[in-house]
């Protein structure tokens, strides 16, 4: 049996990308501005992380106009939801295996 850390997904595990998928787990979709503010990142940084997730098939990005204002909506794909669930399971296993480090 391999160590739970071997199950961590390099695409998902990065802090901002994990945050994006976590936010999307709470809602059907989120707009770019909400994600940027919730994760406290720059427009460029968020755009790059969204591109990585989109290329991996984990999110869907839809651009639309509301009136004359452009708006970017992001939603998790079924694969993105599965990837987040797998990442969280691996993290739970790591936590369980490590126990309480304050007891050392």
Secondary structure, 3 states (H helix, E strand, C coil): CCCHHHHCCHHHHCHHHHHHHHHHHHCCCEEHHHHHHHHCCCHHHHHHHHHHHHHCCCEEEEEEEECCEEEEEEEECHHHHHHHHHHHHHHHHHHHHHCCHHHC
